[in-house]
Amino acid sequence: MKTQITIQYFSGESETLVASTPEFVKWERKTGLKVTQLGENVGLDDLLFLAYNAKKREQADQAIKPYEIWCDTIDDVRSDSIESPKATPPEA
């Protein structure tokens, strides 16, 4: 599962980040929900959490502002639609 999240900063700059499996695992641990419940429960904090962790992973060699300070720099956030993955039956 992957989703693109575009962040527009107050500075006028923007960037698109791709949230992938590591970010969704962190989201599950943070919220106590399963990724199959994401579509009906996603809010701005969820999108920003996913984007921030994708940014940390993608830019691991660079210093990144702490989450709360980073959030204060954001003017807008957009995401392609987040759909809950379909549960697959266990293999017999």
Backbone torsions as a table, in degrees:
resi	resn	phi	psi	omega
1	MET	NA	132.8	177.5
2	LYS	-141.5	151.1	172.5
3	THR	-146.0	142.2	176.8
4	GLN	-92.3	133.7	178.6
5	ILE	-124.9	123.1	179.3
6	THR	-102.5	126.4	-179.2
7	ILE	-107.3	128.0	174.2
8	GLN	-109.5	121.0	-177.9
9	TYR	-90.8	157.7	176.1
10	PHE	-60.0	-24.8	179.6
11	SER	-71.0	-11.7	-176.9
12	GLY	99.3	-15.7	177.6
13	GLU	-74.5	157.4	174.3
14	SER	-142.8	159.6	175.3
15	GLU	-150.9	150.0	177.1
16	THR	-111.7	126.7	-178.6
17	LEU	-115.9	149.3	179.7
18	VAL	-111.0	111.7	175.1
19	ALA	-82.0	131.1	-176.2
20	SER	-130.5	-166.7	-174.9
21	THR	-48.6	-48.0	-178.6
22	PRO	-59.0	-37.3	-179.7
23	GLU	-70.9	-37.9	179.1
24	PHE	-69.3	-33.9	175.4
25	VAL	-64.3	-43.8	177.4
26	LYS	-62.6	-39.9	178.6
27	TRP	-62.6	-43.3	177.8
28	GLU	-59.9	-44.2	180.0
29	ARG	-64.5	-38.6	-178.8
30	LYS	-68.4	-44.6	-171.5
31	THR	-93.5	-22.3	-174.2
32	GLY	79.0	4.8	177.4
33	LEU	-98.3	164.1	174.4
34	LYS	-96.2	153.2	-177.5
35	VAL	-59.8	-25.1	177.0
36	THR	-66.7	-16.0	178.8
37	GLN	-97.2	-1.9	-173.7
38	LEU	-60.6	-46.6	-175.4
39	GLY	-53.6	-40.3	-177.7
40	GLU	-87.6	-9.2	-175.1
41	ASN	-119.5	4.5	-174.0
42	VAL	-75.5	132.8	176.0
43	GLY	-129.4	-177.2	-179.8
44	LEU	-60.6	-43.4	179.9
45	ASP	-61.3	-36.4	178.1
46	ASP	-64.5	-46.0	178.9
47	LEU	-62.4	-44.0	-179.9
48	LEU	-66.4	-39.0	177.0
49	PHE	-59.9	-46.6	179.1
50	LEU	-63.9	-44.9	-179.0
51	ALA	-64.1	-44.0	-178.7
52	TYR	-60.9	-44.9	-179.3
53	ASN	-70.2	-32.0	173.5
54	ALA	-65.7	-40.9	178.2
55	LYS	-62.0	-44.1	178.6
56	LYS	-60.8	-40.8	-179.7
57	ARG	-70.0	-45.3	-176.7
58	GLU	-70.0	-28.8	-177.1
59	GLN	-118.5	43.9	-174.8
60	ALA	-58.6	-24.2	-178.1
61	ASP	-89.1	3.2	-177.5
62	GLN	-120.6	151.1	175.9
63	ALA	-73.5	137.3	-179.9
64	ILE	-125.7	139.0	178.7
65	LYS	-59.4	151.2	173.5
66	PRO	-58.0	152.8	-173.4
67	TYR	-50.8	-51.7	-176.3
68	GLU	-61.5	-40.1	179.0
69	ILE	-69.5	-42.1	177.9
70	TRP	-59.1	-44.5	179.8
71	CYS	-58.3	-35.0	-179.1
72	ASP	-68.8	-11.6	-179.7
73	THR	-94.9	-2.1	-171.6
74	ILE	-97.1	127.9	178.4
75	ASP	-92.8	-37.9	-176.1
76	ASP	-153.5	153.8	177.0
77	VAL	-138.3	136.3	177.5
78	ARG	-133.8	150.0	178.9
79	SER	-141.1	146.9	168.5
80	ASP	-66.0	161.9	-173.3
81	SER	-61.1	133.0	176.1
82	ILE	-93.4	117.3	177.8
83	GLU	-111.1	143.8	177.9
84	SER	-68.9	133.7	176.5
85	PRO	-67.5	149.7	179.0
86	LYS	-79.0	135.7	175.1
87	ALA	-68.9	136.2	178.7
88	THR	-105.6	142.3	-179.2
89	PRO	-67.2	145.9	178.1
90	PRO	-64.1	149.1	178.4
91	GLU	-72.9	142.9	-179.2
92	ALA	-83.4	NA	NA
